[in-house]
Amino acid sequence: MTGSLLDNTAMQVSLSRLLLRTKQVEIDALQHLAGRVELVDVIGQLIHALQHERGVTSIYLASGGRRFAPERQADVDQTRPIEASLLRLFEQQTDPAHGASPRMLALMAWLWLDLEALSTLREQVDQLKPTAHDAVAAFSRLIAGLVELIFHVADSANHPGISRQLVALVHLVQGKEASGQERAVGAQLFASGQCDEAQQQRIVHLIDAQERSLQIFEEFADPTIRTRWQQLQLTPNMALLERMRRTLCTARPQATLDSSISATWFDTASERITEMWKLEQAIVHSLKHYCFEEIQMAQQDLLDSEGLLKKLRENPPPHTHAVDRFFTAKAQPDGAPMLPMAAEGLTRQPDGTDPNKVSSLVEMLEAQSARLSSMEAELDAAKRALQDRKIIERAKGALMARLGMSEEAAFRALQKASMDHNRRLADVAEATLTLPDFFFAQQSAASSKKAP
């Protein structure tokens, strides 16, 4: 009897140790997660600072050093401390305790070299050696590596409670970078004073890339962030950006651009990017808060071994519930209990499935990618729509210039012709652009006769 009692006591002690060790491992994992979130935060800060420096540099070089020289120097001074902070974090990742993957370490090493080369690029910019295009490309190459590192860090930091937020964050960062590239390319075009067809195409592609990335961001963002984002689409600043986009996308190749608009373009695009940066910070803050609260709760649990045992009894593994239901005498079983496959849960994302079923950020993104692949026709249609918009805007401009119409009247005329002839609006617009000048002269004369 005494031996049995001692055996039972020993088992209770071993069970308590196992439970306490389980909770300690959980705390270690959460602290590790908090470190990953901190790394993502600093990478995001550097991306944001470099994006602004890239845009300012493009105007500085395109204007031959006449514009934005003080702003560029201020950006350099602001960015350097962030670079130093990130390199210190990179150095910490060499400790095996941080669990950095080989791919992450290789990316950090590549970025370290590129950050060292950044000083040389800045010196060359001081001397106006690179073209604006080459400087934008060099900055974009570095930022691309940082964006990719955010993806890998987010994946390694994956945790069931924050999977959706990580997906939203990765796509927001990606959409924000496409927006930053658009700002730099557009600033270069306006500052140069001349339209360039290749750069126009870059603008169109960057708008398309933003729409795709930000659509996924919106799907996975929590309701508060999503609402803030949707409200941003209705601001006067966004309307102004759209008008300037139209100017860039519809201008004829080699046409003269008003270089004085470069600062307005830069400020307007920057305001949008700043709002996106605020949303990015809000997500990171939410992730940090989640880590803090989970660590606090886990540490409190660590002090209560009896409570841990009670929780263990009250929360059996999820698969056991399926087994219990299968063997319930009153129910007709639908099928043998099987472990849920990750893909099964993912196919229902983001339609309310339990995010705890998501085992990997990579799996979630792959599933999202597969879903987007099925929408290939829609994406092609979106690209065609962008091209159609360009043609329609040019046709409106032709009617406004040659017939003295307002923008609204020009658009109504194109719509009416489209309906009268049962043809696509873009086809009517394209046909309008091919009409000879004497046709417009006749229409103008006819309009004059009708006027009282």
C-alpha positions as CSV (number, residue, x, y, z in Angstrom):
1,M,0.0,0.0,0.0
2,T,2.8,2.4,1.0
3,G,4.7,1.5,-2.2
4,S,1.7,2.2,-4.3
5,L,1.2,5.5,-2.6
6,L,4.9,6.4,-3.2
7,D,4.6,5.4,-6.9
8,N,1.5,7.6,-7.3
9,T,3.3,10.5,-5.7
10,A,6.3,10.1,-8.0
11,M,4.0,10.0,-11.0
12,Q,2.3,13.2,-9.8
13,V,5.7,14.9,-9.4
14,S,6.8,13.7,-12.9
15,L,3.5,14.9,-14.4
16,S,3.9,18.3,-12.8
17,R,7.4,18.5,-14.1
18,L,6.2,17.6,-17.6
19,L,3.5,20.2,-17.4
20,L,5.8,22.9,-16.1
21,R,8.4,22.1,-18.8
22,T,5.6,22.3,-21.4
23,K,4.7,25.7,-20.2
24,Q,8.3,26.9,-20.1
25,V,8.9,25.7,-23.7
26,E,5.8,27.6,-24.6
27,I,7.2,30.8,-23.0
28,D,10.5,30.3,-24.7
29,A,8.7,30.0,-28.1
30,L,6.6,33.1,-27.4
31,Q,9.8,35.1,-26.5
32,H,11.4,33.8,-29.6
33,L,8.3,35.0,-31.5
34,A,8.6,38.4,-29.9
35,G,12.2,38.6,-31.1
36,R,11.0,37.8,-34.6
37,V,8.4,40.5,-34.5
38,E,11.0,43.0,-33.3
39,L,13.2,42.0,-36.3
40,V,10.3,42.5,-38.7
41,D,9.7,45.9,-37.1
42,V,13.2,47.2,-37.7
43,I,13.3,45.8,-41.2
44,G,10.1,47.6,-41.9
45,Q,11.5,50.9,-40.5
46,L,14.5,50.6,-42.8
47,I,12.4,49.8,-45.8
48,H,10.2,52.9,-45.1
49,A,13.2,55.1,-44.7
50,L,14.9,53.8,-47.9
51,Q,11.7,54.2,-49.9
52,H,11.6,57.9,-49.0
53,E,15.3,58.3,-49.8
54,R,14.8,56.6,-53.1
55,G,12.0,58.9,-54.1
56,V,13.9,62.0,-53.1
57,T,17.0,60.8,-54.9
58,S,15.1,60.2,-58.1
59,I,14.0,63.9,-58.2
60,Y,17.4,65.1,-57.1
61,L,19.1,63.3,-60.0
62,A,16.4,63.9,-62.6
63,S,16.6,67.6,-61.9
64,G,20.3,67.7,-62.2
65,G,20.8,68.3,-58.5
66,R,18.6,71.4,-58.4
67,R,15.7,70.0,-56.4
68,F,15.5,68.1,-53.0
69,A,19.1,68.3,-52.0
70,P,18.4,69.2,-48.4
71,E,15.6,66.6,-48.2
72,R,17.9,64.0,-49.5
73,Q,20.6,64.7,-46.9
74,A,18.0,64.6,-44.2
75,D,16.8,61.2,-45.4
76,V,20.4,59.9,-45.4
77,D,20.9,61.1,-41.8
78,Q,17.7,59.5,-40.7
79,T,18.3,56.2,-42.4
80,R,21.9,55.5,-41.2
81,P,21.0,54.8,-37.5
82,I,18.3,52.3,-38.6
83,E,20.8,50.5,-40.8
84,A,23.1,50.2,-37.8
85,S,20.3,48.8,-35.6
86,L,19.4,46.2,-38.2
87,L,23.0,45.1,-38.6
88,R,23.2,44.6,-34.8
89,L,20.1,42.4,-35.0
90,F,21.7,40.5,-37.9
91,E,24.7,39.8,-35.7
92,Q,22.5,38.5,-32.9
93,Q,20.9,36.0,-35.4
94,T,24.2,34.2,-35.7
95,D,23.6,32.7,-32.2
96,P,22.0,29.3,-32.8
97,A,19.5,30.0,-29.9
98,H,17.7,32.5,-32.3
99,G,16.9,29.6,-34.7
100,A,17.5,31.5,-37.9
101,S,17.2,29.3,-41.0
102,P,20.0,28.9,-43.5
103,R,18.0,30.9,-46.0
104,M,17.5,33.8,-43.5
105,L,21.2,33.9,-42.6
106,A,22.2,33.9,-46.3
107,L,19.7,36.8,-47.0
108,M,21.1,38.7,-44.0
109,A,24.7,38.2,-45.3
110,W,23.6,39.4,-48.8
111,L,21.8,42.4,-47.3
112,W,24.9,43.2,-45.2
113,L,27.0,43.5,-48.3
114,D,24.4,45.6,-50.1
115,L,24.0,48.0,-47.1
116,E,27.8,48.5,-47.1
117,A,27.6,49.3,-50.8
118,L,24.9,51.9,-50.1
119,S,27.6,54.3,-48.9
120,T,29.3,54.1,-52.3
121,L,26.0,54.7,-54.1
122,R,25.3,57.8,-52.0
123,E,28.7,59.2,-52.8
124,Q,28.0,58.7,-56.5
125,V,24.7,60.4,-56.2
126,D,26.4,63.3,-54.5
127,Q,28.5,63.7,-57.7
128,L,25.4,63.2,-59.9
129,K,27.0,60.2,-61.5
130,P,24.2,57.6,-61.8
131,T,21.0,58.4,-63.7
132,A,17.8,58.7,-61.8
133,H,16.7,55.4,-63.3
134,D,19.8,53.5,-62.2
135,A,19.6,54.9,-58.7
136,V,15.9,53.9,-58.4
137,A,16.9,50.4,-59.6
138,A,19.8,50.1,-57.0
139,F,17.6,51.2,-54.1
140,S,14.8,48.9,-55.3
141,R,17.2,46.0,-55.4
142,L,18.2,46.5,-51.8
143,I,14.6,47.0,-50.7
144,A,13.5,43.8,-52.5
145,G,16.0,41.8,-50.4
146,L,14.6,43.4,-47.2
147,V,11.0,42.6,-48.3
148,E,12.0,39.0,-49.0
149,L,13.6,38.8,-45.6
150,I,10.4,40.0,-43.9
151,F,8.6,37.1,-45.6
152,H,11.1,34.5,-44.3
153,V,11.2,36.0,-40.8
154,A,7.4,36.1,-40.7
155,D,7.2,32.5,-41.8
156,S,9.7,31.3,-39.2
157,A,7.8,33.4,-36.6
158,N,4.5,31.7,-37.6
159,H,2.2,31.1,-34.7
160,P,-1.4,29.9,-34.9
161,G,-2.8,33.0,-33.2
162,I,-1.2,35.5,-35.6
163,S,-1.1,33.6,-39.0
164,R,-3.7,35.9,-40.6
165,Q,-2.0,39.1,-39.4
166,L,1.3,37.9,-40.8
167,V,-0.2,37.3,-44.2
168,A,-1.8,40.7,-44.1
169,L,1.5,42.3,-43.0
170,V,3.6,40.6,-45.8
171,H,1.2,41.7,-48.5
172,L,0.9,45.2,-47.1
173,V,4.7,45.5,-47.2
174,Q,4.8,44.2,-50.7
175,G,2.0,46.6,-51.9
176,K,3.7,49.5,-50.1
177,E,6.9,48.8,-51.9
178,A,5.2,48.8,-55.3
179,S,3.6,52.1,-54.3
180,G,7.1,53.4,-53.3
181,Q,8.5,52.4,-56.7
182,E,5.6,54.1,-58.4
183,R,6.4,57.3,-56.4
184,A,10.0,57.1,-57.5
185,V,9.3,56.4,-61.2
186,G,6.6,59.1,-61.4
187,A,8.8,61.6,-59.6
188,Q,11.6,60.9,-62.1
189,L,9.2,61.4,-65.0
190,F,7.8,64.7,-63.8
191,A,11.2,66.0,-62.7
192,S,12.7,65.2,-66.1
193,G,9.9,67.2,-67.9
194,Q,9.5,64.5,-70.6
195,C,7.3,61.4,-70.9
196,D,8.9,58.1,-71.6
197,E,6.9,55.1,-72.8
198,A,8.9,52.5,-70.9
199,Q,8.4,54.4,-67.7
200,Q,4.7,54.7,-68.4
201,Q,4.5,50.9,-68.7
202,R,6.3,50.6,-65.3
203,I,3.7,52.9,-63.7
204,V,0.9,50.7,-65.1
205,H,2.5,47.5,-63.9
206,L,3.2,48.9,-60.5
207,I,-0.5,50.0,-60.1
208,D,-1.5,46.5,-61.1
209,A,0.9,45.0,-58.5
210,Q,-0.4,47.2,-55.8
211,E,-4.0,46.3,-56.5
212,R,-3.2,42.6,-56.3
213,S,-1.1,42.7,-53.1
214,L,-3.4,45.1,-51.3
215,Q,-6.5,43.0,-52.2
216,I,-4.9,40.1,-50.3
217,F,-3.9,42.4,-47.5
218,E,-7.5,43.6,-47.2
219,E,-8.8,40.0,-47.1
220,F,-6.6,38.9,-44.3
221,A,-6.4,42.2,-42.2
222,D,-8.5,42.4,-39.0
223,P,-11.7,44.4,-39.3
224,T,-10.3,47.6,-37.7
225,I,-7.3,47.7,-40.1
226,R,-9.5,46.8,-43.1
227,T,-12.0,49.7,-42.3
228,R,-9.1,52.2,-42.0
229,W,-7.8,51.0,-45.3
230,Q,-11.1,51.3,-47.1
231,Q,-11.6,54.8,-45.7
232,L,-8.2,55.9,-47.2
233,Q,-9.5,55.0,-50.6
234,L,-12.1,57.7,-50.4
235,T,-9.9,60.6,-49.4
236,P,-9.2,63.7,-51.6
237,N,-5.5,62.8,-51.6
238,M,-6.3,59.5,-53.4
239,A,-8.5,61.3,-55.9
240,L,-5.6,63.7,-56.6
241,L,-3.1,60.8,-57.0
242,E,-5.5,59.2,-59.5
243,R,-5.6,62.4,-61.6
244,M,-1.8,62.6,-61.7
245,R,-1.6,58.9,-62.5
246,R,-3.9,59.6,-65.4
247,T,-1.6,62.4,-66.6
248,L,1.3,60.1,-66.6
249,C,-0.4,57.1,-68.2
250,T,-2.2,59.0,-71.0
251,A,0.6,61.3,-72.1
252,R,2.0,60.6,-75.5
253,P,5.6,59.3,-75.6
254,Q,8.2,62.2,-75.5
255,A,5.4,64.6,-74.6
256,T,6.4,67.5,-72.3
257,L,5.5,67.2,-68.7
258,D,5.2,70.0,-66.2
259,S,8.3,69.5,-64.0
260,S,6.9,71.8,-61.3
261,I,4.4,69.0,-60.5
262,S,7.1,66.6,-59.4
263,A,6.9,68.0,-55.8
264,T,3.1,67.7,-55.8
265,W,3.3,64.1,-57.1
266,F,5.9,63.2,-54.5
267,D,4.0,64.7,-51.6
268,T,0.7,63.1,-52.7
269,A,2.2,59.7,-53.2
270,S,4.1,60.1,-49.9
271,E,0.9,60.8,-48.0
272,R,-0.6,57.6,-49.2
273,I,2.6,55.6,-48.4
274,T,2.7,57.2,-44.9
275,E,-0.9,56.0,-44.3
276,M,0.1,52.5,-45.4
277,W,3.1,52.8,-43.0
278,K,0.8,53.6,-40.2
279,L,-1.3,50.5,-40.9
280,E,1.9,48.5,-41.0
281,Q,2.9,49.9,-37.6
282,A,-0.5,49.1,-36.3
283,I,-0.2,45.5,-37.3
284,V,3.3,45.2,-35.8
285,H,2.0,46.8,-32.6
286,S,-0.8,44.3,-32.5
287,L,1.7,41.5,-32.9
288,K,3.9,42.8,-30.1
289,H,0.8,43.2,-27.8
290,Y,-0.2,39.6,-28.6
291,C,3.3,38.3,-27.7
292,F,3.3,40.3,-24.4
293,E,-0.1,39.2,-23.3
294,E,0.6,35.5,-24.2
295,I,3.9,35.6,-22.3
296,Q,2.2,37.2,-19.3
297,M,-0.5,34.5,-19.2
298,A,2.0,31.7,-19.7
299,Q,4.2,33.0,-16.9
300,Q,1.1,33.2,-14.6
301,D,0.2,29.6,-15.5
302,L,3.7,28.6,-14.7
303,L,3.1,29.5,-11.1
304,D,0.0,27.3,-10.9
305,S,0.8,23.6,-11.5
306,E,-2.7,22.6,-10.2
307,G,-4.3,25.0,-12.6
308,L,-2.2,23.5,-15.5
309,L,-3.3,20.0,-14.6
310,K,-7.0,21.2,-14.6
311,K,-6.6,22.9,-18.0
312,L,-5.0,19.7,-19.3
313,R,-8.0,17.6,-18.3
314,E,-10.5,20.2,-19.6
315,N,-8.8,20.6,-23.0
316,P,-8.1,17.2,-24.6
317,P,-6.5,17.1,-28.1
318,P,-9.0,18.3,-30.8
319,H,-8.9,15.0,-32.6
320,T,-10.3,13.2,-29.6
321,H,-13.5,15.1,-30.0
322,A,-14.0,13.6,-33.4
323,V,-13.4,10.2,-32.0
324,D,-15.9,10.8,-29.2
325,R,-18.5,11.9,-31.8
326,F,-17.9,8.9,-34.0
327,F,-18.5,6.5,-31.1
328,T,-21.5,8.3,-29.7
329,A,-24.3,5.7,-29.8
330,K,-27.1,8.2,-30.6
331,A,-25.4,9.6,-33.7
332,Q,-25.1,8.3,-37.2
333,P,-21.4,8.6,-38.1
334,D,-20.6,10.4,-41.3
335,G,-17.2,8.9,-41.6
336,A,-14.2,7.6,-39.7
337,P,-12.4,10.3,-37.6
338,M,-9.3,11.6,-39.4
339,L,-6.8,14.3,-38.6
340,P,-7.7,17.5,-40.5
341,M,-5.3,18.2,-43.3
342,A,-3.8,21.7,-43.4
343,A,-5.0,22.1,-47.0
344,E,-8.6,21.4,-46.0
345,G,-8.6,24.3,-43.5
346,L,-6.8,26.5,-46.0
347,T,-9.3,26.1,-48.8
348,R,-11.8,27.8,-46.6
349,Q,-9.6,30.7,-45.7
350,P,-10.5,33.5,-45.3
351,D,-14.1,32.5,-44.9
352,G,-14.1,31.9,-41.2
353,T,-12.0,28.8,-40.7
354,D,-10.2,28.5,-37.3
355,P,-6.8,30.1,-37.9
356,N,-5.3,27.6,-35.4
357,K,-5.6,25.0,-38.2
358,V,-3.1,26.9,-40.3
359,S,0.3,25.2,-39.7
360,S,2.5,27.4,-41.8
361,L,2.6,30.8,-43.3
362,V,4.1,29.3,-46.5
363,E,1.2,26.9,-46.7
364,M,-1.3,29.7,-46.3
365,L,0.4,31.8,-49.0
366,E,0.7,28.8,-51.3
367,A,-3.0,28.2,-50.9
368,Q,-3.7,31.8,-51.6
369,S,-1.4,31.6,-54.7
370,A,-3.3,28.6,-55.9
371,R,-6.6,30.5,-55.5
372,L,-5.1,33.4,-57.4
373,S,-4.0,31.1,-60.2
374,S,-7.6,30.1,-60.7
375,M,-8.3,33.8,-61.2
376,E,-5.9,34.2,-64.0
377,A,-8.6,35.3,-66.4
378,E,-9.6,38.0,-63.9
379,L,-6.0,39.2,-63.6
380,D,-5.7,39.3,-67.4
381,A,-8.9,41.3,-67.5
382,A,-7.5,43.7,-65.0
383,K,-4.5,44.3,-67.1
384,R,-6.6,44.9,-70.1
385,A,-8.7,47.3,-68.1
386,L,-5.7,49.3,-67.3
387,Q,-4.7,49.5,-70.9
388,D,-8.4,50.3,-71.8
389,R,-8.4,53.1,-69.2
390,K,-5.3,54.6,-70.8
391,I,-6.9,54.6,-74.3
392,I,-10.2,56.0,-72.9
393,E,-8.4,58.9,-71.1
394,R,-6.5,59.8,-74.3
395,A,-9.7,59.8,-76.3
396,K,-11.3,62.1,-73.7
397,G,-8.3,64.3,-73.9
398,A,-8.6,64.5,-77.7
399,L,-12.3,65.4,-77.5
400,M,-11.6,68.0,-74.9
401,A,-8.8,69.6,-76.8
402,R,-10.3,69.5,-80.3
403,L,-14.0,70.1,-79.5
404,G,-13.7,72.2,-76.4
405,M,-15.7,69.7,-74.3
406,S,-15.5,69.3,-70.6
407,E,-14.2,66.0,-69.2
408,E,-17.6,64.9,-68.2
409,A,-19.1,65.8,-71.6
410,A,-16.3,64.0,-73.5
411,F,-16.9,60.8,-71.5
412,R,-20.7,60.9,-72.0
413,A,-20.0,61.3,-75.8
414,L,-17.8,58.2,-75.8
415,Q,-20.4,56.3,-73.8
416,K,-23.2,57.3,-76.1
417,A,-21.2,56.2,-79.2
418,S,-20.5,52.9,-77.5
419,M,-24.2,52.2,-76.8
420,D,-25.3,53.5,-80.2
421,H,-22.9,51.2,-82.1
422,N,-23.0,48.3,-79.6
423,R,-19.2,48.4,-79.2
424,R,-16.9,48.3,-76.2
425,L,-16.1,51.8,-74.8
426,A,-12.3,51.1,-75.3
427,D,-12.9,50.2,-79.0
428,V,-14.8,53.4,-79.5
429,A,-12.1,55.4,-77.8
430,E,-9.4,53.8,-79.9
431,A,-11.4,54.6,-83.1
432,T,-11.8,58.2,-81.9
433,L,-8.0,58.5,-81.7
434,T,-7.6,57.4,-85.3
435,L,-10.1,60.0,-86.7
436,P,-8.4,62.7,-88.8
437,D,-8.2,66.3,-87.7
438,F,-10.7,67.5,-90.4
439,F,-13.4,65.3,-88.8
440,F,-13.0,67.2,-85.5
441,A,-13.0,70.5,-87.4
442,Q,-16.3,69.5,-89.0
443,Q,-17.8,68.5,-85.7
444,S,-16.6,71.7,-84.1
445,A,-18.2,73.8,-86.9
446,A,-21.5,71.8,-86.5
447,S,-21.5,72.5,-82.8
448,S,-21.0,76.2,-83.4
449,K,-24.0,76.3,-85.8
450,K,-26.2,74.7,-83.2
451,A,-25.2,77.1,-80.6
452,P,-27.7,80.0,-80.1
